[in-house]
Amino acid sequence: MSDEKNGLSVTFVPGRVGIVGLGLIGGSFAKALHAGGTEVYAYNRTHSTLELAMIDTVDGELDDTTIGSCELIILAGYPASSVEWLENKAELISPGAIVIDAVGVKRNVCTCCQGISAGHGWTFVGCHPMAGMQFSGYAHATADLYKGAPMVVVPPEMDDISRVIILERIEHLLAPCGFGSYTLSTAEHHDQVIAFTSQLAHVVSNAYVKSPMARVHEGFSAGSYKDLTRVARLNPDMWTELFLENADYLSNEIATLINNLSQYKEALDERDETRLHDLLAEGDRIKRSIEGQQ
């Protein structure tokens, strides 16, 4: 279909979505969109995964002949591979189309992808769906992964009207996913916050199970152990890349945690009951305040 949109000649099929990468994140986008009646095309480096997805979810392969037919393209791979794909396929994307990513870090990805988009008639918008699980791969993808979840959006430099139009189009195109909210952010702020809310949690969980007690805990653990170790199981290739892309902010968060933990250790070593009680009460008070409780 050919049409005129915002002064640009567009050749994409309205509503059609292309997905680059069919892991947990990309696969869940594909399943949610397909369940909502969206036409989905996809690319995956392991072709057998794509063949599996094409049985009941994906309508066709996202290749040089179909990239230009997509109104929205979602980059759902690792940071470097997402940038590489976009750099190689930039000329094939239809004017007026939108490209978003689903990468867990934003500064380098947005800088690179917005640079690639410059001079083309399509728009790149940084995105990060705040949803996931401890398992990876298409086999664990679900159509309801994003139901009620927040989506963080890092828009490029543009005038207010153009920004509103782009964001409304993204929300419309992703409506079948059921995101609960869309939060605007800068790439800098996103990476600073995500170092605390996500990346630090994975580091702590992964380090926690390295205690010798982890191998003899059976019969002695309940909810606390399960909660703290849920994300110890992770994809080391992906998280290594994400951590290094955000090394400055993540290192700062680890340093803060080490300093806080050292205070508890000192109170224990000195058998300082008052100090330990104060530390515990302080943490409890902060948690209650965050949750709006007294």
Secondary structure in CASP SS format (residue, H / E / C, confidence):
PFRMAT SS
TARGET T0000
AUTHOR 0000-0000-0000
METHOD secondary structure of the structure
MODEL  1
M C 1.00
S C 1.00
D E 1.00
E E 1.00
K E 1.00
N C 1.00
G C 1.00
L E 1.00
S E 1.00
V E 1.00
T C 1.00
F C 1.00
V E 1.00
P E 1.00
G E 1.00
R E 1.00
V E 1.00
G E 1.00
I E 1.00
V E 1.00
G C 1.00
L C 1.00
G C 1.00
L H 1.00
I H 1.00
G H 1.00
G H 1.00
S H 1.00
F H 1.00
A H 1.00
K H 1.00
A H 1.00
L H 1.00
H H 1.00
A H 1.00
G C 1.00
G C 1.00
T C 1.00
E C 1.00
V E 1.00
Y E 1.00
A E 1.00
Y E 1.00
N C 1.00
R C 1.00
T C 1.00
H H 1.00
S H 1.00
T H 1.00
L H 1.00
E H 1.00
L H 1.00
A H 1.00
M H 1.00
I H 1.00
D H 1.00
T C 1.00
V C 1.00
D C 1.00
G E 1.00
E E 1.00
L C 1.00
D C 1.00
D C 1.00
T C 1.00
T C 1.00
I H 1.00
G H 1.00
S H 1.00
C E 1.00
E E 1.00
L E 1.00
I E 1.00
I E 1.00
L E 1.00
A C 1.00
G C 1.00
Y C 1.00
P H 1.00
A H 1.00
S H 1.00
S H 1.00
V H 1.00
E H 1.00
W H 1.00
L H 1.00
E H 1.00
N H 1.00
K H 1.00
A H 1.00
E H 1.00
L H 1.00
I C 1.00
S C 1.00
P C 1.00
G C 1.00
A C 1.00
I E 1.00
V E 1.00
I E 1.00
D E 1.00
A C 1.00
V C 1.00
G C 1.00
V C 1.00
K C 1.00
R H 1.00
N H 1.00
V H 1.00
C H 1.00
T H 1.00
C H 1.00
C H 1.00
Q H 1.00
G H 1.00
I H 1.00
S H 1.00
A C 1.00
G C 1.00
H C 1.00
G C 1.00
W C 1.00
T E 1.00
F E 1.00
V E 1.00
G E 1.00
C E 1.00
H E 1.00
P E 1.00
M C 1.00
A C 1.00
G C 1.00
M C 1.00
Q C 1.00
F C 1.00
S C 1.00
G C 1.00
Y H 1.00
A H 1.00
H H 1.00
A C 1.00
T C 1.00
A C 1.00
D C 1.00
L C 1.00
Y C 1.00
K C 1.00
G C 1.00
A C 1.00
P E 1.00
M E 1.00
V E 1.00
V E 1.00
V E 1.00
P C 1.00
P C 1.00
E C 1.00
M C 1.00
D C 1.00
D H 1.00
I H 1.00
S H 1.00
R H 1.00
V H 1.00
I H 1.00
I H 1.00
L H 1.00
E H 1.00
R H 1.00
I H 1.00
E H 1.00
H H 1.00
L H 1.00
L C 1.00
A H 1.00
P H 1.00
C H 1.00
G C 1.00
F C 1.00
G C 1.00
S E 1.00
Y E 1.00
T E 1.00
L E 1.00
S C 1.00
T C 1.00
A H 1.00
E H 1.00
H H 1.00
H H 1.00
D H 1.00
Q H 1.00
V H 1.00
I H 1.00
A H 1.00
F H 1.00
T H 1.00
S H 1.00
Q H 1.00
L H 1.00
A H 1.00
H H 1.00
V H 1.00
V H 1.00
S H 1.00
N H 1.00
A H 1.00
Y H 1.00
V C 1.00
K C 1.00
S C 1.00
P H 1.00
M H 1.00
A H 1.00
R H 1.00
V H 1.00
H C 1.00
E C 1.00
G C 1.00
F C 1.00
S C 1.00
A C 1.00
G H 1.00
S H 1.00
Y H 1.00
K H 1.00
D H 1.00
L H 1.00
T H 1.00
R H 1.00
V H 1.00
A H 1.00
R C 1.00
L C 1.00
N C 1.00
P H 1.00
D H 1.00
M H 1.00
W H 1.00
T H 1.00
E H 1.00
L H 1.00
F H 1.00
L H 1.00
E H 1.00
N C 1.00
A H 1.00
D H 1.00
Y H 1.00
L H 1.00
S H 1.00
N H 1.00
E H 1.00
I H 1.00
A H 1.00
T H 1.00
L H 1.00
I H 1.00
N H 1.00
N H 1.00
L H 1.00
S H 1.00
Q H 1.00
Y H 1.00
K H 1.00
E H 1.00
A H 1.00
L H 1.00
D H 1.00
E C 1.00
R C 1.00
D C 1.00
E H 1.00
T H 1.00
R H 1.00
L H 1.00
H H 1.00
D H 1.00
L H 1.00
L H 1.00
A H 1.00
E H 1.00
G H 1.00
D H 1.00
R H 1.00
I H 1.00
K H 1.00
R H 1.00
S H 1.00
I H 1.00
E C 1.00
G C 1.00
Q C 1.00
Q C 1.00
END
